[in-house]
Structures are given as structure tokens and as C-alpha cells.
Amino acid sequence: MSTERELPAVAPAVTAELVAALSPRLRKRLDAGIAKLADRPVVRDGDTVRVTVDDEGSELELHAPGGVVADVTDVRCGCLLAPDCLHRAAAASAAPVADASANTGSTGATGSAEGSHGTAGTGATGAAGQPAPLAGAREIPAPDESATPPQLVASHAVFDAVAAVLDAGTDGSGAVLQAELLRAAHTARLAGLPRAAAAAVSVVTAVRAARAADPAFRLAELVGAVSEALFVAHRVPHAAGAELAGLRGTVRQPYAPDGSLRLYGLFSEPVLTASGYAGAVTWTADAEGRLYTVSDVAPGGTGRAVGAADRAVRIGDTALTHRELARAGLAVSGATVSPTGRLGAGAGVRAVRASGVGWRAEPLDRLWAVPVAEQVGRALGGGHDLLFLEVTSVGAVREAAGDCLLADCGGVPLRLTAAHDHPALPHRDNLRLLAAARGSRLRVIARLAAAPHARAQLLATEHPMRPGSRVDVGLDRLQHADLPASASPSAAPAAPVHGAGTPDEAPLHLLGRRIGQAASGGRRMLAFPGGSAADARRLHRHGLGTAGDILDELLAAAAERSRDAFGRLLPADTGRFARAWLTAARYTDEVDRVLCTAAWGG
């Protein structure tokens, strides 16, 4: 029996059904009920989690076989008003949203190794950046095949639900609006639109993280989730053929036989998501430089994220832990591999420990031989987004989200940031210590962040004092003794970074700022008169006519409201605002891609 605070993940349909069953009076009290539930004792007993819901000792039970509450009957309350009480819906709304693909090793967005862009495991790519053939590719519809009627209905439902959340902002998107979006996600999954369903769930997860003031919440992830959900839902009715197949997505990644593999450990990273999943992902490479992952991700919290690296990998009969595999090797026979390079753990797979090699020895050395611009182009083109870099530490730079490590990468000024901000994980502390080791020349592995400047999340690095050793930044905790004698964190203050732009820069950040404000604060943030119109004029003055026009339309969609025959204001057109916001978000994404390529020397 455990007293761990985390509730089990709940399927979207369960939460939607429980909230829909509430009376209008109870719906108004739902957010307050969720807040009260957060302070109640939680006890886990096997697959059952019990929450004491009142001072009389009434208990609510969530039965979660496999870690997921899959049916409304699995949520039972013992209070006098049950089953028509508020507690069942409050518990489901407070619990993480179940990810149907989680048991394949994929995870949610926040702090995950496989975020909204599928970063972890996107690894069946050659060392020269050329994608390898993918097994189990999705079936491509006929060129003239369009979405089915249920898919049209589902895409409209997702678009409308996300538009309502965007209109309200995170503060206004309480449990009722979230439940409507979860219902739309369930409808999309039943209609064969798993990508739209996953995107809708990601929006709910990001909104909850924002409302809970989760330290790991990042506005960019909320913007990305809303943009993805709106884009997919908007395009499905108009797409056909290969585009429609991509928009539909796949529920599970198929695994295909890949014979025998000789793999060499690269590094391991923790997984801790806002959707209630945790674990570890270990990256390996074969002799040709193709990347493969071994993942152990399941429902859980910080304890599982911290401890998963010391659990045995789930493949074959090997007793290697993730931490050990990151520095050793693996010989696999009867291997099965997903299209993204994730190794399967079926009954026919055999694996034994093999010797590993250092990063500066073959075959791993070749990963750092690929030109950086080529690696960035591969990542932006849909390949895996890991970068293998040679950097020299310059110091620390202070940003709004925290200090980052400033490094020189072949003449390119690079900002290396923390991959996760949770205090239980050592990312931030390690970054601070590494920033103090100025002048250290190191090989690192980082995850590309698309930005107008060279930017990446630091995942692993060579040890600054022990040649041949390396540090998994999210798992291994550096100490002051690991730094050169000349290094002193207290003597290396971070240089502050002032505004996003300087007078000689094109002020594209002005549009990005309004996109973020709308996602966080809702349509009303842009409806008030203020400096927004001046921002649009400034964009036009700098020759950014398209950006200025997009911002003009975004502001108009936020502020303009029609009146009825009696002169009364009609409700805002949330669809128009969502389309204007999506146009702005997609435009800035594309500009960021272009500027990112240029910043890395592409």
C-alpha cells in the first residue's frame, strides 16, 4: 500500500461522461471541487486508488487496471449523494488524461522524451541525415479519397472545442470546457482521427499545467498544442490522399522484424509528463549511425522518473539497467522496430549485454562528424531532432525561464537550455555547474529547439574533468568537485538578456508575443485597445507586410462583434478568431524554421 499523491490516468471519455452527467448547479461548483480534492489524502492499493473526500471519512475509489481508469463504473464514491455527487467528476478532472499510446512508450508533451513532435524514438535515420526506410508505414488513401462523414463531424467538434478554449484562455478554461474538449477527442478517436484526438488531449494537459502553476509549464508548449489541434481539425475536411493519411495519424506504431542488431549506448533521459506518465528512454546507435530507443514509460510521477534509470530494460533477458545500457552495448536477435526506431520487447526478441564504446570511438564518433547545418536541416525536415555537437562553454545567460548555458559551437553562439524544470530532476542544477566551467571543450547531445537563434535542450555531455566519461544531464547529478579548479558557480553570474529584439532586428517577436498572450489570456487579451495596433504598424514599417496584415486580422477578429436588430452585442465569432490565431501561429512557426536554419549556418 502506498501514499503516493498521484491519481491514476483517466480515459478522456470517462471524464467527459462524468462531467456531462452533472447538473448545471454542480457544474458551476466543479472547479472548486477539484481544488478541495487536491488536499485530500490519497492511498494506492494495487490497481485501486482511494481518496477521502469529506470529513466523515467517505472514500472515492478509482480502479485502474494497467494504470488507466477506462470506464465510468471504475470511479465509485461512498458519499451519501453518490452516484449523483460532484466527487466522481472532480476526481476524473483532477487526474491525468490517459494517453492511449502510452503503453507503446510514447508520452505527452510536457517534459517528455517524446513530445508533441515525437522526438524520442524518431531515430531510424542514417548518420548522414538521410531517412532510412520505415517499416509499417501508414496506408495511403486513394488520391481522391476524402474524409468520411464521421471524420468531418469529429474534426468540426475538435476545432470548435479548441476554439472555445482559445477564446477563454487558460484561466477561463475550467473543467467543463476541458471535458468538452475531451469529449471531442474521444469522438475523433472513434472516427479514426487519432492525431486530432492526441492533439486535443495535449491541449487539455497544457491547460491544466498552466492553471496549476506547474513549474514545468511552458507557454510555447501550450501554443504548440493549440496550433497542432486547430491545424489538424481545420485541414481534415479539405485533405485527400497522402495529406489525409498524415492528418489522420496512427493509433499505434507497428513493429516490423529487423533481424539482428549490434547497438551501442549513447545516453539515457528521464520522462516526466503532465499527463501522468514517467520513466526513462535510452538512446543507442548501430554501426551505421542509425538510432534506436529502448523505453520504459508508464503511469507514474516523479518517483518513477527518478528511479526508472535503475530498472532493467524491457527487452530480451538482459539484466542491464537503462543507466548501464547508456554506457554499454546490446546484441539483439529477432529484433522488432517501430517506424521511429523504438525497439520492441516481444516474446521472440533476444538480447544480451555487449561492450560499449566511447563517444570519440567508432562507430559513435561518426555521429559528431555530420555537419551541424545538415543535422539541423534533418531535424527541421521531420527526422530525429537530436544534435551531436562540439561546444566550448562560454558562461551563463539569464532568461525569463531561467539561466541557460552559453556555448560556442564552431563559431555559432548557442544557448543550451534545461530539458525539464522539475526540481526532482537535476537538469537545471547541472546546467548551472556546467556554465561555470568556462573554456571547457565538450561533446554534447542536445535536442533542437526551433528558434530565431541557435538553441537546444542539453541532454548529455562529456564529463568536464574525466576524459572518456559522460553525464546524462537529466539523471546524473554533478558536484562542485566535478568542475575544473578554476570554475566557481558563485563567481559566474548570468548575464541578463533584455528584450526579445534590438533596434536593428526585424521585430517579428511582436507577433509571437500576441500569439502567446491569446493562448494564455484568451481573446479578450487582444480585444482591449492598447499597443497591439502600434505593433502591427511597426511590422509594416520594417517591411514585414505579411506579418502586419496577419496581426491586423488577429486583432480585428478579437475585437469586432456584431449586433442584432435591437443593437445588442452578439457573442464573439470564436471560429474567426481561432482561424486568425492559427494563421499567425503557423506563419511564425515557418519563420522560426527559416531563421533557425540561418542561425545554425544553413
C-alpha positions as CSV (number, residue, x, y, z in Angstrom):
1,M,0.0,0.0,0.0
2,S,1.4,3.4,-1.0
3,T,0.5,7.0,-0.1
4,E,1.9,8.5,-3.3
5,R,-0.2,11.6,-4.3
6,E,-0.6,10.9,-8.0
7,L,-4.0,9.9,-9.2
8,P,-4.2,7.3,-12.0
9,A,-4.7,8.4,-15.6
10,V,-8.4,8.6,-16.7
11,A,-9.6,7.9,-20.2
12,P,-10.9,11.1,-21.9
13,A,-14.4,9.5,-22.5
14,V,-14.7,8.8,-18.8
15,T,-14.1,12.4,-17.7
16,A,-16.3,13.7,-20.4
17,E,-19.2,11.4,-19.4
18,L,-18.9,12.1,-15.7
19,V,-18.9,15.9,-16.2
20,A,-21.8,15.7,-18.7
21,A,-23.9,13.9,-16.1
22,L,-23.6,16.7,-13.6
23,S,-26.5,19.1,-13.0
24,P,-26.0,22.7,-14.1
25,R,-25.6,23.6,-10.4
26,L,-22.9,21.1,-9.8
27,R,-21.0,22.1,-13.0
28,K,-20.6,25.6,-11.5
29,R,-19.0,24.1,-8.4
30,L,-16.8,21.6,-10.3
31,D,-13.5,23.7,-10.3
32,A,-13.9,24.4,-6.6
33,G,-14.5,20.7,-6.0
34,I,-11.3,19.8,-7.8
35,A,-9.3,22.3,-5.7
36,K,-10.7,20.8,-2.5
37,L,-9.9,17.3,-3.7
38,A,-6.2,18.2,-4.1
39,D,-5.8,18.5,-0.3
40,R,-7.4,15.1,0.5
41,P,-5.5,12.0,1.5
42,V,-4.7,9.5,-1.3
43,V,-3.9,5.9,-0.8
44,R,-2.9,3.4,-3.5
45,D,-3.5,-0.3,-3.1
46,G,-2.6,-2.2,-6.2
47,D,-4.7,-1.1,-9.1
48,T,-7.1,0.8,-6.8
49,V,-6.6,4.4,-5.6
50,R,-8.7,5.7,-2.7
51,V,-9.3,9.3,-1.9
52,T,-11.0,10.5,1.4
53,V,-13.5,13.1,0.0
54,D,-15.0,14.6,3.2
55,D,-14.5,14.9,6.9
56,E,-16.9,12.0,7.6
57,G,-14.4,9.6,6.0
58,S,-16.3,8.9,2.8
59,E,-14.0,7.3,0.2
60,L,-13.8,7.6,-3.5
61,E,-12.3,4.7,-5.4
62,L,-10.6,4.7,-8.8
63,H,-10.0,1.3,-10.2
64,A,-7.2,1.5,-12.7
65,P,-6.1,-1.9,-14.1
66,G,-2.9,-1.3,-16.1
67,G,-2.7,2.2,-14.6
68,V,-5.7,3.6,-16.5
69,V,-9.3,4.2,-15.5
70,A,-11.1,3.1,-18.6
71,D,-14.8,3.1,-17.6
72,V,-17.2,5.3,-15.6
73,T,-18.0,2.3,-13.4
74,D,-14.4,2.2,-12.3
75,V,-15.0,5.5,-10.4
76,R,-17.1,4.8,-7.3
77,C,-17.9,7.2,-4.4
78,G,-19.1,6.2,-1.0
79,C,-20.7,9.5,0.0
80,L,-24.4,9.9,0.6
81,L,-25.1,11.7,-2.7
82,A,-23.4,9.1,-4.9
83,P,-23.5,8.4,-7.7
84,D,-25.0,11.9,-8.4
85,C,-22.3,13.7,-6.4
86,L,-19.6,16.0,-7.5
87,H,-16.7,13.9,-6.3
88,R,-16.5,11.4,-9.2
89,A,-16.3,14.1,-11.8
90,A,-13.9,16.2,-9.7
91,A,-11.5,13.2,-9.3
92,A,-11.6,12.4,-13.0
93,S,-11.0,16.0,-13.9
94,A,-8.1,16.3,-11.4
95,A,-6.4,13.1,-12.7
96,P,-4.0,13.0,-15.7
97,V,-5.6,12.3,-19.1
98,A,-4.9,8.8,-20.3
99,D,-2.8,8.5,-23.4
100,A,-3.9,5.6,-25.5
101,S,-0.4,5.2,-26.9
102,A,1.4,5.3,-23.6
103,N,1.9,1.6,-23.4
104,T,3.9,1.7,-26.6
105,G,6.4,4.1,-25.0
106,S,5.1,7.3,-26.3
107,T,4.4,10.1,-23.9
108,G,2.8,13.5,-23.6
109,A,4.2,17.0,-24.2
110,T,5.4,18.5,-21.1
111,G,8.9,17.4,-20.2
112,S,8.7,14.3,-22.2
113,A,11.2,12.5,-24.3
114,E,8.6,12.1,-26.9
115,G,6.7,15.4,-27.0
116,S,4.2,16.7,-29.5
117,H,6.7,16.3,-32.3
118,G,7.5,12.7,-31.5
119,T,11.1,13.4,-30.7
120,A,12.2,10.3,-28.8
121,G,12.5,7.3,-31.0
122,T,12.4,9.2,-34.2
123,G,15.6,7.6,-34.9
124,A,15.7,5.3,-37.9
125,T,17.8,7.8,-39.7
126,G,21.2,7.4,-41.2
127,A,24.3,9.2,-39.8
128,A,24.4,11.3,-43.0
129,G,20.9,12.6,-42.3
130,Q,19.2,10.5,-44.9
131,P,16.0,8.8,-43.6
132,A,16.1,5.1,-43.6
133,P,13.2,3.1,-45.0
134,L,10.4,3.0,-42.4
135,A,8.6,-0.2,-41.6
136,G,4.9,-0.3,-41.0
137,A,4.2,3.0,-42.8
138,R,0.5,4.0,-42.7
139,E,-1.8,3.1,-45.5
140,I,-2.2,5.9,-48.0
141,P,-5.7,6.6,-49.2
142,A,-6.5,6.9,-52.9
143,P,-5.7,10.4,-54.2
144,D,-9.4,11.3,-54.5
145,E,-10.4,9.8,-51.1
146,S,-11.7,12.3,-48.7
147,A,-12.6,12.3,-45.0
148,T,-15.6,10.2,-44.0
149,P,-18.8,11.8,-42.6
150,P,-17.9,10.8,-39.0
151,Q,-14.5,12.2,-39.5
152,L,-15.9,15.5,-40.8
153,V,-18.2,15.7,-37.7
154,A,-15.3,14.8,-35.4
155,S,-12.9,17.4,-36.9
156,H,-15.5,20.1,-36.6
157,A,-16.1,19.1,-32.9
158,V,-12.4,19.3,-32.1
159,F,-12.0,22.7,-33.9
160,D,-15.0,24.2,-32.1
161,A,-13.8,22.8,-28.7
162,V,-10.3,24.1,-29.1
163,A,-11.6,27.4,-30.3
164,A,-13.7,27.7,-27.2
165,V,-10.6,27.1,-25.0
166,L,-8.6,29.6,-27.0
167,D,-11.4,32.2,-26.6
168,A,-11.5,31.7,-22.8
169,G,-7.7,31.4,-22.2
170,T,-6.2,29.1,-19.5
171,D,-7.9,30.9,-16.6
172,G,-11.3,30.6,-18.2
173,S,-10.9,27.0,-19.4
174,G,-12.1,25.2,-16.3
175,A,-13.1,21.6,-16.0
176,V,-16.3,22.0,-18.0
177,L,-14.6,23.3,-21.1
178,Q,-11.8,20.8,-20.7
179,A,-14.4,18.0,-20.6
180,E,-16.0,19.2,-23.8
181,L,-12.6,19.0,-25.5
182,L,-12.0,15.5,-24.1
183,R,-15.4,14.5,-25.5
184,A,-14.3,15.9,-28.9
185,A,-11.0,13.9,-28.5
186,H,-12.9,10.7,-27.8
187,T,-15.2,11.4,-30.8
188,A,-12.2,11.9,-33.0
189,R,-10.5,8.7,-31.9
190,L,-13.7,6.7,-32.6
191,A,-13.9,8.3,-36.1
192,G,-10.4,7.2,-36.9
193,L,-8.6,10.5,-36.3
194,P,-6.0,9.6,-33.6
195,R,-3.8,12.6,-34.4
196,A,-6.6,15.0,-33.8
197,A,-7.6,13.1,-30.6
198,A,-4.0,13.2,-29.3
199,A,-3.7,16.9,-30.1
200,A,-6.9,17.7,-28.2
201,V,-5.7,15.8,-25.2
202,S,-2.4,17.7,-25.3
203,V,-4.3,21.0,-25.2
204,V,-6.1,19.8,-22.0
205,T,-2.9,18.7,-20.5
206,A,-1.2,22.0,-21.2
207,V,-4.2,24.0,-19.9
208,R,-4.2,22.0,-16.7
209,A,-0.5,22.6,-16.2
210,A,-0.9,26.3,-16.7
211,R,-3.9,26.5,-14.3
212,A,-2.0,24.5,-11.6
213,A,1.1,26.8,-12.0
214,D,3.2,23.7,-12.7
215,P,6.8,24.7,-12.7
216,A,7.4,22.6,-15.8
217,F,4.7,24.5,-17.7
218,R,5.9,26.3,-20.8
219,L,3.8,28.7,-22.8
220,A,5.5,27.5,-26.0
221,E,4.1,24.0,-25.4
222,L,0.6,25.4,-24.9
223,V,0.9,27.4,-28.1
224,G,2.2,24.3,-30.0
225,A,-0.6,22.1,-28.7
226,V,-3.3,24.5,-29.6
227,S,-1.8,25.1,-33.0
228,E,-1.5,21.4,-33.8
229,A,-5.1,20.7,-32.7
230,L,-6.5,23.6,-34.7
231,F,-4.4,22.8,-37.8
232,V,-5.3,19.1,-38.0
233,A,-9.0,19.8,-37.3
234,H,-9.1,22.6,-39.9
235,R,-7.3,20.6,-42.6
236,V,-9.1,17.2,-42.4
237,P,-12.3,18.3,-44.3
238,H,-10.2,19.7,-47.2
239,A,-7.5,16.9,-47.4
240,A,-7.2,13.8,-49.5
241,G,-4.7,11.1,-50.3
242,A,-1.3,11.3,-48.6
243,E,-2.1,14.5,-46.8
244,L,-5.3,13.0,-45.3
245,A,-3.3,9.9,-44.2
246,G,-0.9,12.2,-42.3
247,L,-3.7,14.2,-40.7
248,R,-5.5,11.0,-39.6
249,G,-2.4,9.6,-37.9
250,T,-2.0,6.2,-36.4
251,V,-3.2,4.8,-33.1
252,R,-0.2,2.5,-32.5
253,Q,3.1,2.3,-34.3
254,P,3.5,-1.1,-35.9
255,Y,6.7,-3.1,-35.2
256,A,8.5,-4.8,-38.1
257,P,11.2,-7.5,-37.9
258,D,14.7,-6.1,-38.2
259,G,16.9,-9.2,-37.8
260,S,20.0,-8.9,-35.6
261,L,21.3,-5.7,-34.2
262,R,24.5,-4.7,-32.6
263,L,23.8,-1.5,-30.6
264,Y,26.0,0.9,-28.7
265,G,24.6,3.0,-25.8
266,L,24.6,6.8,-26.2
267,F,22.7,8.3,-23.2
268,S,19.5,7.9,-21.2
269,E,17.0,10.6,-20.3
270,P,14.1,10.7,-17.8
271,V,10.5,11.1,-18.9
272,L,8.1,13.1,-16.7
273,T,4.9,14.3,-18.3
274,A,2.0,16.5,-17.2
275,S,-0.3,13.7,-18.5
276,G,0.8,11.4,-15.7
277,Y,3.4,9.2,-17.3
278,A,7.0,8.8,-16.2
279,G,10.1,6.6,-16.9
280,A,13.2,6.6,-19.0
281,V,14.2,6.4,-22.6
282,T,17.7,5.2,-23.6
283,W,19.2,6.0,-27.0
284,T,21.5,3.7,-28.8
285,A,23.1,3.6,-32.3
286,D,24.2,0.8,-34.6
287,A,27.4,0.6,-36.6
288,E,25.9,2.7,-39.4
289,G,24.8,5.5,-37.1
290,R,21.1,4.7,-37.1
291,L,19.4,5.5,-33.8
292,Y,17.2,3.2,-31.7
293,T,15.5,3.7,-28.4
294,V,14.6,1.4,-25.5
295,S,11.8,3.0,-23.4
296,D,10.2,2.3,-20.1
297,V,7.3,4.7,-19.8
298,A,4.2,4.0,-17.7
299,P,1.7,5.8,-15.4
300,G,3.6,7.4,-12.5
301,G,5.1,10.5,-11.1
302,T,8.5,12.0,-10.1
303,G,9.5,8.8,-8.1
304,R,9.2,6.7,-11.2
305,A,11.0,9.3,-13.4
306,V,13.9,9.4,-11.0
307,G,14.1,5.7,-10.4
308,A,13.4,4.3,-13.9
309,A,17.0,4.6,-15.0
310,D,18.0,1.9,-12.5
311,R,15.3,-0.5,-13.6
312,A,16.2,-3.3,-16.0
313,V,15.4,-2.6,-19.7
314,R,12.4,-4.3,-21.1
315,I,14.0,-6.3,-23.9
316,G,15.1,-9.9,-24.0
317,D,16.7,-11.5,-21.0
318,T,19.2,-8.8,-20.3
319,A,19.6,-7.5,-16.8
320,L,21.0,-4.2,-17.9
321,T,19.5,-1.1,-16.4
322,H,18.9,2.0,-18.5
323,R,21.8,3.8,-16.8
324,E,24.1,0.8,-17.7
325,L,22.8,0.5,-21.2
326,A,23.6,4.2,-21.9
327,R,27.3,3.3,-21.5
328,A,27.4,-0.4,-22.6
329,G,26.1,-2.2,-25.7
330,L,23.4,-4.6,-26.7
331,A,23.3,-7.6,-29.1
332,V,19.7,-8.2,-30.2
333,S,18.4,-11.1,-32.3
334,G,14.9,-11.3,-33.6
335,A,14.6,-7.6,-33.2
336,T,11.4,-5.7,-33.9
337,V,11.5,-2.0,-34.6
338,S,8.8,0.7,-34.9
339,P,9.0,3.3,-37.8
340,T,10.5,5.7,-35.3
341,G,13.3,3.3,-34.2
342,R,11.8,2.1,-30.9
343,L,12.8,-1.5,-30.1
344,G,10.0,-3.9,-29.4
345,A,10.0,-6.3,-26.5
346,G,8.1,-9.2,-27.9
347,A,8.5,-12.9,-26.8
348,G,10.7,-13.7,-29.7
349,V,13.2,-10.9,-29.0
350,R,16.5,-12.0,-27.5
351,A,19.1,-9.5,-26.1
352,V,22.3,-9.9,-24.2
353,R,24.8,-7.4,-22.9
354,A,27.7,-6.4,-25.1
355,S,30.6,-4.0,-24.8
356,G,30.1,-0.3,-25.3
357,V,32.4,2.4,-26.8
358,G,33.1,6.0,-26.0
359,W,31.7,8.9,-27.9
360,R,35.1,9.5,-29.6
361,A,35.5,6.0,-30.8
362,E,33.8,4.3,-33.8
363,P,31.0,3.8,-34.5
364,L,29.7,6.6,-32.3
365,D,32.3,9.1,-33.4
366,R,30.7,9.4,-36.8
367,L,27.6,11.0,-35.3
368,W,29.6,14.1,-34.5
369,A,31.2,14.1,-38.0
370,V,27.9,15.2,-39.6
371,P,28.0,18.9,-40.3
372,V,25.8,20.8,-37.8
373,A,23.8,22.6,-40.5
374,E,23.0,19.2,-42.0
375,Q,21.8,17.9,-38.7
376,V,19.6,20.9,-38.2
377,G,18.1,20.5,-41.6
378,R,17.4,16.9,-40.9
379,A,15.6,17.8,-37.7
380,L,13.5,20.5,-39.3
381,G,12.7,18.2,-42.1
382,G,11.0,15.6,-39.9
383,G,13.9,13.4,-39.0
384,H,15.1,12.9,-35.4
385,D,15.8,16.1,-33.6
386,L,19.0,15.1,-31.7
387,L,22.1,17.2,-32.4
388,F,25.6,15.9,-31.8
389,L,27.7,18.9,-31.2
390,E,31.2,20.0,-30.2
391,V,30.9,23.1,-27.9
392,T,33.1,25.3,-25.8
393,S,31.4,26.7,-22.6
394,V,31.3,30.5,-22.5
395,G,29.2,31.1,-19.4
396,A,25.6,31.6,-18.4
397,V,22.8,33.8,-19.8
398,R,19.8,34.8,-17.8
399,E,16.4,34.4,-19.4
400,A,12.8,34.7,-18.2
401,A,12.6,30.9,-17.9
402,G,15.9,30.6,-16.0
403,D,19.6,30.6,-16.8
404,C,20.9,28.8,-19.8
405,L,24.4,27.7,-20.8
406,L,26.0,29.9,-23.5
407,A,28.4,28.0,-25.7
408,D,30.4,28.4,-28.8
409,C,29.6,25.8,-31.5
410,G,32.0,26.2,-34.3
411,G,31.6,29.9,-34.3
412,V,27.8,29.8,-33.7
413,P,26.7,31.3,-30.4
414,L,24.5,28.5,-28.9
415,R,22.1,28.6,-26.0
416,L,21.8,25.3,-24.2
417,T,18.7,25.1,-22.0
418,A,17.3,22.7,-19.4
419,A,15.1,19.9,-20.9
420,H,13.0,19.8,-17.8
421,D,12.5,22.2,-14.9
422,H,11.1,19.8,-12.3
423,P,13.2,20.2,-9.1
424,A,13.4,16.5,-8.6
425,L,15.4,16.2,-11.8
426,P,19.0,17.6,-12.0
427,H,18.8,19.3,-15.4
428,R,18.8,22.9,-14.0
429,D,21.5,22.3,-11.4
430,N,23.8,20.5,-13.9
431,L,23.3,23.3,-16.4
432,R,24.4,25.9,-13.8
433,L,27.5,24.0,-12.9
434,L,28.5,23.4,-16.5
435,A,28.1,27.1,-17.2
436,A,30.8,27.7,-14.5
437,A,33.3,25.5,-16.4
438,R,34.2,28.2,-18.8
439,G,36.5,27.3,-21.6
440,S,35.7,23.5,-21.3
441,R,35.5,22.0,-24.8
442,L,33.0,19.1,-24.7
443,R,31.0,16.9,-26.9
444,V,27.3,17.1,-26.1
445,I,24.0,15.7,-27.3
446,A,21.1,18.1,-27.4
447,R,17.6,18.4,-28.7
448,L,16.9,21.1,-31.3
449,A,14.6,23.9,-30.3
450,A,13.3,25.8,-33.3
451,A,14.0,29.5,-32.6
452,P,15.4,32.6,-34.4
453,H,18.8,31.9,-32.7
454,A,20.8,28.7,-32.2
455,R,19.1,26.9,-29.3
456,A,18.8,23.4,-28.0
457,Q,18.0,21.4,-24.8
458,L,21.1,19.8,-23.3
459,L,20.6,16.1,-22.7
460,A,24.0,14.6,-22.3
461,T,27.6,15.8,-22.2
462,E,31.2,14.6,-21.7
463,H,32.4,15.0,-18.2
464,P,34.3,18.2,-17.8
465,M,37.1,16.6,-15.7
466,R,37.1,12.9,-16.7
467,P,38.1,12.1,-20.3
468,G,36.0,9.3,-21.7
469,S,33.2,9.7,-19.1
470,R,29.9,11.3,-19.8
471,V,27.0,12.7,-17.9
472,D,23.3,12.1,-18.5
473,V,22.1,15.6,-17.6
474,G,18.7,14.5,-16.5
475,L,19.8,11.6,-14.4
476,D,23.4,12.2,-13.1
477,R,23.9,14.9,-10.6
478,L,27.2,16.9,-11.0
479,Q,29.0,18.2,-7.9
480,H,31.4,21.1,-7.4
481,A,34.3,18.6,-7.3
482,D,33.4,17.6,-10.9
483,L,34.4,21.1,-12.2
484,P,37.9,22.4,-13.1
485,A,39.6,24.0,-10.1
486,S,39.3,27.4,-11.8
487,A,35.5,27.1,-12.1
488,S,33.2,28.6,-9.4
489,P,29.5,28.8,-9.9
490,S,29.2,31.7,-7.4
491,A,31.7,33.7,-9.4
492,A,30.0,33.2,-12.7
493,P,26.8,35.3,-12.6
494,A,24.5,35.0,-15.6
495,A,24.4,37.9,-18.0
496,P,20.8,39.3,-18.2
497,V,19.0,39.2,-21.5
498,H,17.0,42.2,-22.2
499,G,14.0,42.3,-24.6
500,A,13.4,39.9,-27.4
501,G,14.5,42.2,-30.1
502,T,17.0,45.1,-30.5
503,P,16.5,48.2,-32.6
504,D,18.3,46.7,-35.6
505,E,16.3,43.5,-35.6
506,A,13.1,42.8,-37.5
507,P,10.5,42.9,-34.7
508,L,8.9,39.5,-35.5
509,H,8.7,38.8,-31.8
510,L,5.8,41.3,-31.7
511,L,3.5,38.9,-33.5
512,G,4.8,35.9,-31.4
513,R,4.0,37.8,-28.2
514,R,0.4,38.4,-29.2
515,I,0.0,34.7,-30.1
516,G,1.2,33.7,-26.6
517,Q,-0.9,36.3,-24.9
518,A,-4.0,35.0,-26.7
519,A,-3.3,31.4,-25.9
520,S,-2.8,32.2,-22.2
521,G,-5.2,35.0,-21.6
522,G,-7.8,34.4,-24.2
523,R,-9.4,36.5,-26.9
524,R,-10.1,39.4,-24.5
525,M,-6.4,40.0,-24.1
526,L,-6.3,41.2,-27.7
527,A,-9.7,42.9,-27.7
528,F,-8.7,45.8,-25.4
529,P,-7.3,48.9,-27.0
530,G,-3.7,49.4,-26.4
531,G,-0.3,48.9,-28.1
532,S,-1.3,46.0,-30.3
533,A,-2.2,48.2,-33.3
534,A,1.1,50.0,-32.9
535,D,2.8,46.6,-33.1
536,A,1.1,46.0,-36.4
537,R,2.2,49.4,-37.8
538,R,5.8,48.7,-36.6
539,L,5.8,45.4,-38.5
540,H,4.6,47.2,-41.6
541,R,7.3,49.9,-41.2
542,H,10.0,47.2,-41.1
543,G,8.8,45.7,-44.4
544,L,7.1,42.8,-42.7
545,G,3.8,43.4,-44.5
546,T,2.5,39.8,-44.2
547,A,3.2,39.7,-40.5
548,G,1.5,43.1,-40.1
549,D,-1.6,42.0,-42.1
550,I,-1.8,38.8,-40.0
551,L,-1.7,40.8,-36.8
552,D,-4.3,43.3,-38.1
553,E,-6.7,40.4,-38.8
554,L,-6.0,38.8,-35.4
555,L,-6.8,42.0,-33.6
556,A,-9.9,42.6,-35.6
557,A,-11.1,39.0,-35.0
558,A,-10.6,39.6,-31.3
559,A,-12.3,43.0,-31.0
560,E,-15.1,43.0,-33.6
561,R,-18.5,41.8,-32.6
562,S,-21.8,42.1,-34.5
563,R,-25.1,43.4,-33.1
564,D,-28.6,42.0,-33.5
565,A,-31.6,44.0,-34.8
566,F,-32.0,45.6,-31.4
567,G,-28.4,46.8,-31.2
568,R,-27.4,44.2,-28.7
569,L,-23.9,42.7,-28.9
570,L,-23.9,39.1,-30.3
571,P,-21.4,36.5,-29.0
572,A,-17.9,36.8,-30.4
573,D,-17.1,34.7,-33.5
574,T,-14.8,32.2,-31.9
575,G,-14.3,30.4,-35.2
576,R,-13.0,33.5,-36.9
577,F,-10.6,34.3,-34.0
578,A,-9.3,30.7,-34.0
579,R,-8.6,30.8,-37.7
580,A,-6.8,34.1,-37.4
581,W,-4.8,32.9,-34.5
582,L,-3.9,29.6,-36.4
583,T,-2.7,31.7,-39.4
584,A,-0.5,33.7,-37.1
585,A,0.9,30.7,-35.3
586,R,1.6,28.8,-38.5
587,Y,3.3,31.8,-40.0
588,T,5.6,32.4,-37.0
589,D,6.4,28.6,-37.0
590,E,7.6,28.8,-40.6
591,V,9.5,32.0,-40.0
592,D,11.2,30.4,-37.0
593,R,12.2,27.4,-39.1
594,V,13.8,29.7,-41.7
595,L,15.6,31.8,-39.1
596,C,16.6,28.7,-37.2
597,T,18.3,27.3,-40.3
598,A,20.1,30.6,-40.9
599,A,21.2,30.8,-37.2
600,W,22.9,27.5,-37.4
601,G,24.7,28.4,-40.7
602,G,22.3,26.6,-43.0
